[in-house]
Amino acid sequence: MNKTICEILGREITQWEDDEGRFHTLVTCREYIRNLRKKYPRVDGKEWTPVGTPWVASRGESRESELSVYEPPKICGDLGWVRAVLWEIVGPLSRLAEFQSKRDLFDYAAAEWLLRYILGQEEQGLHYVSDGNKSVIAFGDASYASEWDYRSRSGGLATLAGGVIASYSERQRVPSTSTNEAESRCLSTIINVSKSIHNFLKEIPVHESNELLSGLAGEPPTIYIDNSATVLGANTNIFSRRQRHLEVKLAHINHEVKEGNVRVYHIRDAENSADINTKPKSLGPFKEKRDAIRNSTFVKGLKTVDTRFFGMKPK
């Protein structure tokens, strides 16, 4: 097995070909995480104890920890550098930064917990494989009224070649009055993200002999949402009177689906990996949803998608 390793912007890129002729790429940031351990030592000189999930329950208050001697923007900046490789930290990191910028308070305890999670992921990274999905597969989810001001949080991730290429988590701009409204706002955002990636891939000049890159963006993006009403509205343009204030968002979603720019399907909550970008999860469900993406097993899992709507099935 031949391996080549290069370093770009503090990230290690390892490439190899397996016995079956598949090309693999692994992106890690081992050295940066080692430097984080040196930069943020414990007061008593002992090693940090890693934790299994980046989320910690927070009631929206400012809590002290051993990191209280550091400036909040510096902590968020240093920890945020890892989010391009450890995509699952975007949820707690986003909430941490938004809480500090909106309320001028900082939860040092949550920052310490996030640091301890990152320090335990030194050998983990983004894994891509040449026979992975050649078109964008995306997941979206919303956590209804989960923020301190009763707004909802949207989370999503987009994958290509079996690995994550985009991940986001954001507090919605206005409060939602229902779960369906929160999920619709989330779907509108993930459609824009998926289309941008898809359009960019179509512009990349690739020679036909390049088996690794040929066929990229051949199919429109496929998006999975775990809210049945949102999927129904996206595919049928059926809106209720209670959704009139959402007509612009819903019209945008329905237009993109009708034009064939994206495909929207329902997925069970247990299989929706975007869920961990919106709210804290216990260790078992968190690892299951994270590792489904890390190990490129989500494509196999999509065979169990609930396809009862409209008789449509993912290709």
N, C-alpha and C positions, 0 to 999 in steps of 0.2 A: 504494500500500500504506500503510494507516494504522497508526501505531504509538502506543501509549500506554505510558509508563514511570512506575512508582512505586517507592518504596523502603520496604521493611518490614523492621525488625530487621536492617539492614545488608545486605539482599539486594535486588537490582534485579529488578523484574518487568516484562517487555516483552510486550505483547499486540498482535496484528495479525490481519488477515483477508487470506488470499491470493486470487488471481484465481479460484479454484475455489469460493470461499465457505467455506472451512474456517478455523476460528479456531485460532490458535496462541498458546501461552504459553511464554515462556522465562524461567527463574529463574536468575540469576547472582549472584555476590558479588565483582564486579570491585574495588570500592572497598576491601573488606575485605582482599583479597589484596594490593592495592597497599600497604595499611597494614602487612601482615605483612612485606613487603620492607623497609619502613623500620624496623620494630620489631626485626628480626633481621638486621642488616647483617653482611657479612663483615668479618673482622678487618683484611684488607688493603685494604678500601674498594672492592673490585671487585664486580661484579654476580654473583649466584648463577647457575650454569649449570643450566638446567632438565634434568630427566631424564624418560624416557618411561614409567616404571612406578613406582608408589609403594612397591613391595616391594623389600627388599634382603635377601640371604641373611644369616641370623643363627644362630649356634650357641648362643645363649642366654647370652652373656657381656656384661659392661658394657664399652662401647667409648667412647673420648673423641672429640670433634670440636670445631668452632668454637662449638657451642652449649653447651659444657660449663659456661659461666659463668652459665647460666640455670637456674632451678629446674625439675625435671621436671614437677611438677603444672601449672606455668604454661605450659610448652611444650605438653603434652597438651591443656590447655584451649584455648589459642589455635588450635592446629591442628584440634582437634575441632570448632570452630565451623563449619568448612567442610564437614563430612561430610554435612550435610543437602542440600547441592547437589552435591558431588562424592562420590557414593555409593560409588565404587570404592575410597575410602581407608579404609573402615571396618575392613577386614581388618588391614592393618599398624598402624593406629591402635589397634585393640583389643588386638592382641598387645603393642604397646609399653606401653600402660597396665597391662595385666594382669601383664606381666613385672616392672614396677616395683612394683606393689602386693603381689604375692605373694612376691617375692624381695628386695625393697628394693634393687634394682639398676636402672640405667637405661642403655639403649643409645643414647647420644647420636649415634652414627654413623647408626643407623637413623632417628632423628628428623630429622637433617639431610637425609637422602635424601628423606624424606617431604615436608619443607619445600620442597626443590627441585622436586619433582613438582608440588606445589600452586601454586608460583609460575609454573609454565609452563601452568597451566590457567585463566588469567584470563578468557578469552573463552568458556569452556565452562560448561555448566549443565544444568538439567533442562528438557527440551523436551516439551510436551504439545500434542496436536492433537485437535480436536473429533471427528474420525472415527476415533480410535484405539479400542483395546479398551474397551468399556463395563463389562466385568466384570473382576475381579482375575485376572491371570495371574502366577503366582509360580514361582520357580526355587529349588531347594535343593540343597546339596552338602555333603559332609563330607570332610575330609582326615584319613585314618586315622593315629593315633599320630604326629602331626606336631609336637606340642608338646614342650617340654623335659622334661616329666614323663610323656611317652608317652600323654597324653590326646589325643583327636581334637578337631578344630576344625570347628564347624558354621558355615555361611554361607548366607545367603538374601537374596532381594530380591523385592519385589512391585511390579507395574506396573499402571497404569491410564491410559487415554487416551494410550498410547504412551510414557509416561515412568515413572520410578521414583517410588514414593510411600513405600516402606519398604525399608531395607537394614540387615542386621545381620551380625555376626560374633562368635562367642563360643567360648571354650574349654569343652568339655563337662565336666560336673561330676564324672563318674567315667570311668575308662579303659574303652574298648571292646575286646572280645576279637576282633572281626572287622570287616571293612569294612561288612557288612550291618548289624551292630549300630550302628555310627556313623551310617550313613545313615538308619536307622530313628529314632534319636533326633533327627536333623536334621529328618526329615519331620514328626515329631510337633510340633516347634516351629513350622515354617513353616505347618502347618495352623492352629495357634492364631493366628498372626499374620494369615493370610489371612482367617480367619473373623471376627476382630475388625474388620478393615477393611470386610469385606462387610456385617456387621451395622450398622456405623456408617453406611455409605452408604444402607442401606435406611431409616434413620431421617431422612434429609435430605428435607424437604418441597420438591418440585420441581414447578413448574407444567408442564402438558403442552406449552405453547408454547415452553418453554425447550429448544431443540434441543441445546444444548451439554451440559446436565446430564440431560436425560430419558433414561431407559433404563439409568441407572447401577444396578449390582448386579442386573441382570435375570437373569443366570445365576450359578450357584454358582462359587466360585473354581476355577481350573484350576491344578494344581501339576505341575511337571515335575521328575523326579529321574533321575539317570543310572545308578542301580543297579537292575538287572533284578530281583534277588531281593526288594528292598524294594517295588518296584511290584507284584510277584506277591503278596506277603503282604498288601499294602494292599487289593487287589481280590478276593482269594479266601479270605482267612482260613486259609491253609495255613501252619502253623508247624512247624518241626522241633524235636526234643528239645533241640537246642543253644540254642534261643531261649526256653526256659522262663523264664529270668530277665528276659526282655523282654516277658513276656505282657501286662503292664498297658499298656505303650506301644503294642504291636501291636494290642491290643484297642481302644484309643482310636482309632488310625488306621483300623482296619477299620470301626468303628462310624460314624465321620464319612463314610466313603465309602459305606457301605450306606444311610445316611440321606439321601444326596444332598447333603450339606452342602459337600462338595468333590469334585473329580475329580482322580485321580492318573494320570499318564501317564509313559511312559519317554521320555527324550531322550538323544541321543548326547552324550558328554562334550564333543565339539568345539563343540556348540551351547549348552552350559549356561553362561550368563553368571555364575551364582552361584559358579562355580569360582574366580574371581579374588578372592572374599571369604574364601577359606580358606587359600591358600598362594601363594608367589611363582610367577610365570609369566614366561617369557621375553617380550621386547618384542613379537614378532609375535603370538602367541596372546593376550597381554593386550589389545593394541589391538583385535584382532578381536572379542573377547567384550565389551569395553567399548563399542565403537562400534556393535555390533549393537543395544544398548539406547539409546545416545545418538541414533542416527539412526532409531529406531523401525523397524528392519528385522527385529526378532526375530519379529514376527507372520508375515512372509513365510517366515522360516526354519522356523517350526513346521510347515510343510507337509511337511518332510522328516523329521518325528519318526517314530521306529520304532514303528509301531502294530500289530505282530504279536501283542501280548498281547490275548487275549480278544476280538479282532475289534472293539475300540473305537477310535474316531477322534475327535479334537478337533472340536468344531463350529466 
